[in-house]
Amino acid sequence: MPANLPYVASPGSIKTALEKIRTAATPERVTKDFVTTVLQIKGGTGGNITPFLKRLGFVASDGAPTDLYRKFRNSATGGAAVADAIRIGYKDLLQANEYFYRLSDKDLLALIVQVTGVEADNRAAALTLSAIKMLKGFASFDGVEQSSDIREQQIIPEPAPKTVNLPVLPPGNGQLGLNLSYTINLNLPATADQAVFNAIFRSLKEHLLSGNE
């Protein structure tokens, strides 16, 4: 299925919106009034900003600013936040070329045409290219080749069960006894505290490994 990539009819409004977001207080919701009054983007252009920010992951479906929105307002993380937003909003381009944001304008436009399936001279394709270029002006891809916001969390494997073979206990008092062998599988906790392991094996020794009197 052809991709539907985000863009706005007036790409310059993207620059205005991001500059205002960086200096304005974070609202509870990014509403039409916020865009019109605080971001000072009016009319139909202003109406396109909130849906565009949602596609980038800056605004949640209910209009609430996301963590990515807040990271952008921090000068130390703002560039990386926009880099993440580009990857989120243009994930179809990312799937086609992991480094699409490094392409020349000509090659990036060709890639946009490829994934969207539109004509080479389509207006929407040109506006998409302009939107990406505006965003790249705020982005920093250095050292963030893999997005921290969309990266899968590393799963720490549980330690493999350890087997303890208990010794065969000889019969006592000269009477015939049963020779029994036990295999106990222990799922040891993932800890570096040696005291925990000492307590476990001390309890085993006291309750299971000692012969009956």
N, C-alpha and C positions, 0 to 999 in steps of 0.2 A: 504494500500500500504506500502511495506517495506520502512523504513527510509534510507536515504543516508546521513551518518554522515561524517563530515570533518576529514581528516587525511593527513599526508604527509609521503612519503616513508622513510624519514630520520627524525625521531622525534627529534633528537638532534638539528636540524636546527631551531626548534621552540624556544628553549632556546637562541640560538645565535641571532635570529631575534629580540626577545623581549629585550634582553640586549642592542643591537645596537640601537633599536628604542628609548629606554629610554635616551640614551646619544646623539644621533644625532639630528640635527635640523629637524623640521617637514617640509617635502617637500610639494610642491603644488600637486604632484601626486606620488603615489607609483608605479613606473615603473620598468621595467626589469633592467634598468641601475641603479636605486636607490638600488634595491635588490643586484645586483651584485657588485656595487662599494662601496656603503655606508654600507649596511648590510653585505657585503663580503660573500654572499652565492652564489656560482656560479653553472653553469651547470643546469641539470634538476631539482636538488633540489631547486635551486633559483627560477626556473620557477613555482614551486608549492606554493611558499610562498604567493604571492599576492592573488591568489584565496582562499587560506586558511584564510588569514586575512579578506577577504571580507565575508566569511561565518561566521566569528566571529563578524562582525559588526565594525571592526577596520578601514576598507576601504570601501568607497562607490563604487557603480557600475562603476563610471567613474574614479576610482583610487584615488579620493581625500580622504585624511585622515578625519575621522569622529571625533565628539566630544569625543567618547569613546577612540579613539587613543590619543587625547590630554590629556584626564583625566589619561590615563595610564602613561604618561610622568611626571605627577605630583606625587611626592613621597607620598603626603598625600592622594591621591585618586587612586593611581595605583592598589593597591590590589583589591579594590572594582570594578574597571573598568574591570579587568580580570575575576572577579566573574561574572559580567554582561555578558562578552563576552562568557563565558562557557555556561551560560543559553541561550544565543542567538544562538550560534552555535550548541548546543546539545539540542534544545528545545524538540525534540522527546523523549529524555531520561527524560527530566524534566516533560513531560506529563505522562510518565510511572511511575516515582518516583520523587516526589518533592525534595528529598534530595539525588539524585543519586550520587552527588559528595562526599558524606560521606561513600559510600559503600566500602567494601574491594575490592581489585583487582579482586578476584574471582567472587564476586557478581556483580561487575560492568561489567565485561566481559560477564557474563551470561545475564545481562540486554541489553548489546549491541547486543548480538546474538539474543535476543528476538525481539528487535525493528527493526533490519535490516533483519532478516530472513535468515542469512547466516549460514553456518556450524559452529560448535563449535570451530573447529581448523582453521577457515578462517584467512588468513593473514591480510586482511583488518580490521577485528575485533580486532586483536592484535595491529595493528598500531593505531587504534582509541583509544584503551585503553592507549597506550603510549602517544598519543597526549594530552589526558585529563590529564594524570599524569604530563606532562611537564607544562601544563597551570596552574594546581593546585599549582605548586611550586611558582607561582607569584601571586596567588589569595588570597584574604581575604574575607571570607564569614561572618565574625563576624558582626552582626548588620545590614546586608543587605540581610535578608532572602527573601525580595521582591525587585526585581531589580528596581532601580530608573529610568533606561532608558527605560524599557518596561512596567512600571507601568501605568495604566490608570489614567488620571487626574481626580481629584475629581470634581464633578459638584455641584456647589452651587445652591440649588433650589431657584426659585424666590418666594418672599413672596406671601402668599395667598391673593386674593383680599379682601378688607375690605368693608363692606356695611354700608352706612350711611343713615338712615331713616329720612327724613325731616319731621318736624311737619306740621299738617294741619293748614293752615292760615284761621282765621275767616274772614267773610265778613266785609268790612268797610262801614261807613256812613249810616248804617241802611238799606243798599240795599242788595238784594239777591245776594249771591256770590256762586262760585263753590268751593267745598271742594276737593282739589286735593292732592294726596299723591305721592311722588316721591321716587324711590329707585336708588341711584347712586352707582355704583361699581367703587371703586378707586384702581388702581394698583399703590401702593406706591413704590417709589424707595428703593432699598436695601442700606440704609445709616443709620449711627448712629448719623447723625447731626440733632439735635432736631430743629434747625432753619429752616430746609427744611420742616419738618412737620408743624411747626407753620405757615409758609408762605402759605402752601397749604390750611390749614383749615381756616386761616384768609381770604383768597380769596373766599372760599366757603361761609363764613358768609356774606361777603360784597355783593357778587353777586347773591347768590342763597337763602340764609336763611333769608334775610331781607324782611319784608313785603312791598308791594308797597304802597306809600302814596296816 
